């Protein structure tokens, strides 16, 4: 017998959203992956590095997937539950996890790292990245692009202004990186199909990715959620498009 709206809600509201592991969505939502394979490419660069920093590591899941880590490996994270999770996951690999507020300055000396990586940073402090990189060092990052999953955002919030839709544009990242004195080595952007197969997946996603619909609660959006539940049941998965860009920048040496 099909699950009811209330059953989906109860389940999705009760599950933990700590860390940056989306495996709870397996079979309930799908997201096309970028062609460049960030995890593999990051791992290749880490294997060649002497000292590396992972900024905004989340729960440490992405960094933990690297087959080989440099002799000196440090990660930063601001959210206390994620700091604890990353520490438990990464300390056995010899990684020091530093609690950091994601505000300048980074708690490291000038020229400390030959590689800085970051997957889906909320903010990017380019001048600080340039400062902690050694001459010849590299910043390598996959980031959320403009208007990502905005079909879902605008379902709940209505049409967004063009300035909001354009935020996080890769051209702006290029400009800001170059303004900090870095040279762009690679910059790529893709739009990727994303599907939500039940309303529980939508609720979980919005609870976890808190900046999509700021202040999201089921109570606040119950009517819209019920309407979307009916739409998914009658029309099939809710389709949105995730945007991602890959940027690699080098500090002149």
Secondary structure, DSSP 4 states (H G I P E B T S, - for coil): -PPPHHHHHHHHHHS---SS--GGGTTTEEEPPPTT-HHHHHHHHHHH-SEEEESS-TTSHHHHT-S---SEEEEEE-SHHHHHHHHHHHGGGTPEEEE--S-SSPSS-TT-EEEEEEES-S---HHHHHHHEEEEEEEEEEEE-TTTTHHHHHHHH-PPPHHHHHTT-HHHHHHHHHHTTEEEEEEEEEEEEEEE-SHHHHHHHHHHSTTTTTT--TTTTHHHHHHHHHHHHHH-SEEEEEEEEEEEEEE--
